[in-house]
Amino acid sequence: CTLAVLLSFWVTALWFEIYFIKLVGAFAILAAGGVFAILAAMRFKATPVFAIEGDILTENQAPSLWARIQSMAGKLGTSPPDRIIAGVDPSIFVTAHPVTLANTTQTGRTLYLSLPLLKTMSIDEADAVLGHEMAHFSGEDTTWSMRVAPLVARLETYMRELSQNPLTLSVFHFLHGFWKIYQISLRRHGRNREFRADSIGANMATPRAVSHALAKVSAYCQYRDEVEADMMKRGKLEGDIGLPAKLESGFPGSLAAFVNNKSSITSELPHPFDTDPPPAQRVKHLGLCTEDVLSEPALMQPAGRT
């Protein structure tokens, strides 16, 4: 900004032996505005709060589930979640971020379980998923994410302010390269965290249970998106739309189509805080062949008791 103000004087003074005080003043005002915007962006502090829809599942309501999770946490030398939230969103995850539930803010460790998604899994597959999530606690992944997320939000705001001021565009382009490299580093770190959690989930069950669970989660998320998009297209948004029954009855056929479409498992799984590696990479990291996993009859068998 200072350089721009100086150039507004020296360029005209050296080349044309004249200077325009109004031009220098205009650049000074723009520079002051740019500095103010940058300082305001640097002072911005983000405290992400994630909204969740569901119900808290107490230990009295689900003693066997809580006992299973507490046992896994004990084996990994970490504390169990402070709460389990059960819902219908197609995701299973843990977080240490503050979450809002029914207009109240919950702090500490949260485990979110999708009940419809769990119903598609066998006991081994569910154990693999729960072991994977407890591994994120034991590896302090949720704490790391909670600390990094506000910094990333501040940097994004800072970059946006730089890009919107002509006098700071050069600084923006310089930092943009750094931002891209930083994103690559974040993704690499996140990928390694997922691989570690998968390995621990495999120890809690089996590598095949992890692989089957990954395939089912991928297939279920895709199928739910398709069903919801179809309902939106048809305008079926009032009254009892029968979404749970439709998802449960149609999922076996959707899973079969997913298995036959080998490219499906290469898509990334949805996650509210991170971008997970594609399931195919995670299956390979477990030492298994994706084609073999998808062709196993056990993958298509009904979950039975869950």
Secondary structure, DSSP 8 states (H G I E B T S, - for coil): -HHHHHHHHHHHHHHHS---HHHHHHHHHHHHHHHHHHHHHHH------EE--SEE--TTT-HHHHHHHHHHHHHTTS---SEEEEESSS--EEE-S-EEETTEEE-S-EEEEEHHHHTTS-HHHHHHHHHHHHHHHHTTHHHHHHHHHHHHHHHHHHHHHHHT-GGGHHHHHHHHHHHHHHHHHHHHHHHHHHHHHHHHHHHHS-HHHHHHHHHHHHHHHHHHHHHHHHHHHHT--SS---HHHHHHHHHHHHHHHHHH-GGGGGS----SS-----HHHHHHHTT--HHHHHH-HHHHS-----
